[in-house]
Amino acid sequence: MLVGTISDLDPDGLFGVIDADDGRLVLFNLKGVDCADKGSFKVGTRVEFVERSGDLAPRALSLSRVVHA
């Protein structure tokens, strides 16, 4: 799993950009995330994800919040 921080989020809170810890930008879409969890993704949220190639840029799949123990 890769890790990064949400750096930008559209006004509807469905699409955004992750600054991956390795310095790359990765796009994400919250359509596939459980509705109860969508509100927990905000600018500054640390996330884990799996990366997949996209048409414009890499895309994040299996997005989840990083929970500190």
DSSP file (Angstrom, degrees, kcal/mol; ACC not computed):
  #  RESIDUE AA STRUCTURE BP1 BP2  ACC     N-H-->O    O-->H-N    N-H-->O    O-->H-N    TCO  KAPPA ALPHA  PHI   PSI    X-CA   Y-CA   Z-CA
    1    1 A M              0   0    0      0, 0.0     2,-0.2     0, 0.0    49,-0.2   0.000 360.0 360.0 360.0 141.3    0.0    0.0    0.0
    2    2 A L  E     -A   49   0A   0     47,-3.0    47,-2.2    18,-0.0     2,-0.3  -0.615 360.0-147.1 -94.7 161.0    1.1    3.5   -0.8
    3    3 A V  E     +A   48   0A   0     45,-0.2    18,-2.8    -2,-0.2    19,-0.3  -0.964  28.7 136.2-131.5 146.3    0.6    6.4    1.6
    4    4 A G  E     -AB  47  20A   0     43,-2.1    43,-2.7    -2,-0.3     2,-0.4  -0.934  43.8 -96.8-166.7-171.2   -0.1   10.1    1.1
    5    5 A T  E     -AB  46  19A   0     14,-1.9    14,-3.0    -2,-0.3     2,-0.4  -0.982  33.7-114.3-127.3 134.1   -2.1   13.2    2.1
    6    6 A I  E     + B   0  18A   0     39,-2.5    38,-3.0    -2,-0.4    12,-0.3  -0.539  37.6 172.4 -66.3 122.2   -5.2   14.6    0.4
    7    7 A S  E     +     0   0A   0     10,-2.6     2,-0.3    -2,-0.4    11,-0.2   0.616  61.2  21.5-108.9 -17.8   -4.1   17.9   -1.0
    8    8 A D  E     - B   0  17A   0      9,-1.4     9,-2.2    34,-0.1     2,-0.3  -0.991  57.9-178.5-152.9 144.5   -7.2   19.0   -3.0
    9    9 A L  E     - B   0  16A   0     -2,-0.3     7,-0.2     7,-0.2    34,-0.1  -0.991  29.5-116.8-146.6 133.3  -10.9   18.0   -3.0
   10   10 A D    >   -     0   0    0      5,-3.0     3,-2.0    -2,-0.3    -2,-0.0  -0.246  38.3-102.4 -67.1 161.8  -13.7   19.2   -5.3
   11   11 A P  T 3  S+     0   0    0      0, 0.0    -1,-0.1     0, 0.0     0, 0.0   0.772 123.0  52.9 -58.9 -27.9  -16.6   21.1   -3.7
   12   12 A D  T 3  S-     0   0    0      3,-0.1    -2,-0.1     1,-0.0     0, 0.0   0.559 108.6-126.5 -84.2  -7.8  -18.8   18.1   -3.8
   13   13 A G  S <  S+     0   0    0     -3,-2.0    28,-0.1     2,-0.2     3,-0.1   0.745  81.4 103.9  73.2  24.8  -16.2   16.0   -2.0
   14   14 A L  S    S+     0   0    0      1,-0.2    16,-3.4    15,-0.1     2,-0.3   0.742  74.5  39.0-107.2 -30.0  -16.1   13.2   -4.6
   15   15 A F  E     + C   0  29A   0     14,-0.2    -5,-3.0    15,-0.1     2,-0.3  -0.913  67.8 133.9-124.3 148.0  -12.9   13.8   -6.6
   16   16 A G  E     -BC   9  28A   0     12,-1.9    12,-2.1    -2,-0.3     2,-0.4  -0.951  43.0 -92.5-169.5-169.3   -9.5   15.0   -5.5
   17   17 A V  E     -BC   8  27A   0     -9,-2.2   -10,-2.6    -2,-0.3    -9,-1.4  -0.965  21.6-154.3-128.2 138.9   -5.7   14.8   -5.5
   18   18 A I  E     -BC   6  26A   0      8,-3.1     8,-2.4    -2,-0.4     2,-1.0  -0.952  12.5-143.3-111.1 131.4   -3.3   12.9   -3.1
   19   19 A D  E     -BC   5  25A   0    -14,-3.0   -14,-1.9    -2,-0.5     6,-0.2  -0.843  29.1-144.5 -87.5 102.5    0.3   14.0   -2.6
   20   20 A A  E >   -B    4   0A   0      4,-2.6     3,-2.3    -2,-1.0   -16,-0.3  -0.345  18.2-116.0 -68.1 151.3    1.9   10.6   -2.3
   21   21 A D  T 3  S+     0   0    0    -18,-2.8    -1,-0.1     1,-0.3   -17,-0.1   0.709 115.2  62.9 -62.0 -19.5    4.8   10.4    0.1
   22   22 A D  T 3  S-     0   0    0    -19,-0.3    -1,-0.3     2,-0.1    -2,-0.1   0.383 123.1-102.8 -87.6   5.5    7.1    9.6   -2.8
   23   23 A G  S <  S+     0   0    0     -3,-2.3     2,-0.2     1,-0.3    -2,-0.1   0.345  81.6 121.4  97.2  -6.2    6.4   13.1   -4.3
   24   24 A R        -     0   0    0     -5,-0.0    -4,-2.6     1,-0.0     2,-0.4  -0.515  60.3-122.8 -89.6 159.5    3.9   12.1   -7.0
   25   25 A L  E     -C   19   0A   0     -6,-0.2     2,-0.4    -2,-0.2    -6,-0.2  -0.867  27.5-171.2 -99.9 135.1    0.4   13.4   -7.5
   26   26 A V  E     -C   18   0A   0     -8,-2.4    -8,-3.1    -2,-0.4    33,-0.2  -0.993  14.3-137.4-130.0 131.9   -2.4   10.7   -7.6
   27   27 A L  E     -Cd  17  59A   0     31,-2.7    33,-2.9    -2,-0.4     2,-0.3  -0.534  22.1-170.5 -84.7 152.6   -6.0   11.3   -8.5
   28   28 A F  E     -C   16   0A   0    -12,-2.1   -12,-1.9    31,-0.2     2,-0.4  -0.979  16.9-156.7-142.9 160.1   -8.9    9.7   -6.6
   29   29 A N  E >   -C   15   0A   0     31,-0.5     3,-0.6    -2,-0.3   -14,-0.2  -0.998   7.6-157.0-134.6 126.3  -12.6    9.2   -6.8
   30   30 A L  G >   +     0   0    0    -16,-3.4     3,-1.5    -2,-0.4   -15,-0.1   0.338  67.9 103.4 -88.6   8.0  -14.8    8.5   -3.8
   31   31 A K  G 3  S+     0   0    0    -17,-0.3    -1,-0.2     1,-0.3     4,-0.1   0.868  83.7  47.2 -56.5 -37.2  -17.6    6.9   -5.7
   32   32 A G  G <  S+     0   0    0     -3,-0.6     2,-0.3     2,-0.1    -1,-0.3   0.449  91.6 100.8 -86.5   0.4  -16.5    3.5   -4.6
   33   33 A V  S <  S-     0   0    0     -3,-1.5     5,-0.1     1,-0.1    31,-0.1  -0.664  88.8 -93.4 -89.0 140.9  -16.1    4.4   -0.9
   34   34 A D    >>  -     0   0    0     -2,-0.3     3,-1.9     1,-0.1     4,-0.9  -0.243  34.2-125.4 -50.3 131.3  -18.7    3.4    1.6
   35   35 A C  T 34 S+     0   0    0      1,-0.3     4,-0.5     2,-0.2     3,-0.5   0.809 108.6  59.8 -53.4 -34.6  -21.2    6.3    2.0
   36   36 A A  T 34 S+     0   0    0      1,-0.2    -1,-0.3     2,-0.1     3,-0.2   0.781 108.7  44.6 -66.8 -25.5  -20.6    6.4    5.7
   37   37 A D  T X4 S+     0   0    0     -3,-1.9     3,-1.9     1,-0.2     4,-0.3   0.625  86.8  88.4 -94.0 -14.7  -16.9    7.0    5.3
   38   38 A K  G >< S+     0   0    0     -4,-0.9     3,-1.4    -3,-0.5    -1,-0.2   0.844  83.7  57.6 -56.7 -37.2  -17.0    9.7    2.6
   39   39 A G  G 3  S+     0   0    0     -4,-0.5    -1,-0.3     1,-0.3    -2,-0.1   0.652  95.2  65.9 -68.9 -15.1  -17.3   12.6    5.1
   40   40 A S  G <  S+     0   0    0     -3,-1.9     2,-0.8    -4,-0.1    -1,-0.3   0.552  81.4  87.7 -85.3  -6.6  -14.0   11.5    6.7
   41   41 A F    <   +     0   0    0     -3,-1.4     2,-0.3    -4,-0.3    -1,-0.1  -0.837  56.8 145.7 -96.5 108.9  -11.9   12.3    3.6
   42   42 A K    >   -     0   0    0     -2,-0.8     3,-2.4   -36,-0.0   -36,-0.3  -0.859  59.6 -69.1-133.9 166.3  -10.9   16.0    3.8
   43   43 A V  T 3  S+     0   0    0     -2,-0.3   -36,-0.2     1,-0.3     3,-0.1  -0.403 124.5  28.4 -56.6 130.3   -7.9   18.1    2.7
   44   44 A G  T 3  S+     0   0    0    -38,-3.0    -1,-0.3     1,-0.3     2,-0.3   0.246  86.1 136.7  98.8 -11.0   -5.1   17.0    5.1
   45   45 A T    <   -     0   0    0     -3,-2.4   -39,-2.5   -39,-0.1     2,-0.4  -0.518  53.1-131.1 -71.2 131.7   -6.3   13.5    5.7
   46   46 A R  E     -A    5   0A   0     -2,-0.3    20,-2.6    20,-0.2     2,-0.3  -0.705  34.6-177.0 -81.9 132.6   -3.6   10.8    5.6
   47   47 A V  E     -AE   4  65A   0    -43,-2.7   -43,-2.1    -2,-0.4     2,-0.4  -0.926  25.5-144.8-133.7 154.7   -4.6    7.9    3.3
   48   48 A E  E     +AE   3  64A   0     16,-3.0    16,-2.2    -2,-0.3     2,-0.3  -0.892  33.2 160.3-111.0 148.5   -3.4    4.5    2.2
   49   49 A F  E     -A    2   0A   0    -47,-2.2   -47,-3.0    -2,-0.4     2,-0.4  -0.990  40.6-118.0-161.0 164.0   -4.2    3.4   -1.4
   50   50 A V  E     - E   0  61A   0     11,-2.9    11,-3.7    -2,-0.3     2,-0.3  -0.924  37.2-133.5-105.9 136.9   -3.3    1.1   -4.2
   51   51 A E  E     + E   0  60A   0     -2,-0.4     2,-0.3     9,-0.2     9,-0.2  -0.714  23.6 179.8 -97.8 142.8   -2.2    2.8   -7.4
   52   52 A R  E     - E   0  59A   0      7,-2.7     7,-3.5    -2,-0.3     2,-0.1  -0.991  35.7-101.7-135.7 144.9   -3.4    2.1  -10.9
   53   53 A S        -     0   0    0     -2,-0.3     2,-0.3     5,-0.2     3,-0.0  -0.382  42.6-170.4 -64.1 141.5   -2.4    3.8  -14.2
   54   54 A G        -     0   0    0      1,-0.1    -1,-0.0    -2,-0.1     5,-0.0  -0.798  35.3-106.1-127.5 171.7   -5.0    6.3  -15.5
   55   55 A D  S    S+     0   0    0     -2,-0.3    -1,-0.1     1,-0.1    -2,-0.0   0.914 117.4  18.4 -64.7 -44.6   -5.5    8.2  -18.7
   56   56 A L  S    S-     0   0    0      1,-0.4    -1,-0.1    -3,-0.0    -3,-0.0   0.808 136.8 -20.7 -96.6 -36.2   -4.4   11.6  -17.3
   57   57 A A  S    S-     0   0    0    -30,-0.0    -1,-0.4     0, 0.0   -31,-0.1  -0.957  86.6 -62.1-162.9 167.8   -2.5   10.6  -14.1
   58   58 A P        -     0   0    0      0, 0.0   -31,-2.7     0, 0.0     2,-0.4  -0.307  52.8-143.2 -59.5 149.2   -2.1    7.7  -11.7
   59   59 A R  E     -dE  27  52A   0     -7,-3.5    -7,-2.7   -33,-0.2     2,-0.4  -0.911   5.1-128.4-119.2 145.5   -5.3    6.8   -9.8
   60   60 A A  E     - E   0  51A   0    -33,-2.9   -31,-0.5    -2,-0.4     2,-0.3  -0.781  26.6-177.0 -92.8 132.4   -5.8    5.7   -6.3
   61   61 A L  E     + E   0  50A   0    -11,-3.7   -11,-2.9    -2,-0.4   -33,-0.0  -0.834  63.3  26.1-119.9 162.8   -7.9    2.6   -5.6
   62   62 A S  E    S-     0   0A   0     -2,-0.3     2,-0.2   -13,-0.2    -1,-0.2   0.914  82.0-167.6  51.7  49.0   -8.9    1.0   -2.3
   63   63 A L  E     +     0   0A   0     -3,-0.2     2,-0.3   -34,-0.2   -14,-0.2  -0.491  14.4 164.4 -72.5 131.4   -8.6    4.3   -0.5
   64   64 A S  E     - E   0  48A   0    -16,-2.2   -16,-3.0    -2,-0.2     2,-0.1  -0.993  38.4-102.5-146.1 152.1   -8.7    4.2    3.3
   65   65 A R  E     - E   0  47A   0     -2,-0.3     2,-0.6   -18,-0.2   -18,-0.3  -0.435  33.7-119.4 -71.2 144.9   -7.8    6.6    6.1
   66   66 A V        -     0   0    0    -20,-2.6     2,-0.6    -2,-0.1   -20,-0.2  -0.782  30.1-159.2 -82.8 121.2   -4.5    6.0    7.9
   67   67 A V        -     0   0    0     -2,-0.6     2,-0.3     2,-0.0   -20,-0.0  -0.912   9.5-138.1-107.2 121.4   -5.4    5.4   11.5
   68   68 A H              0   0    0     -2,-0.6    -2,-0.0     1,-0.1     0, 0.0  -0.613 360.0 360.0 -80.2 133.1   -2.7    6.0   14.1
   69   69 A A              0   0    0     -2,-0.3    -1,-0.1     0, 0.0    -2,-0.0   0.470 360.0 360.0 -80.3 360.0   -2.5    3.4   16.8
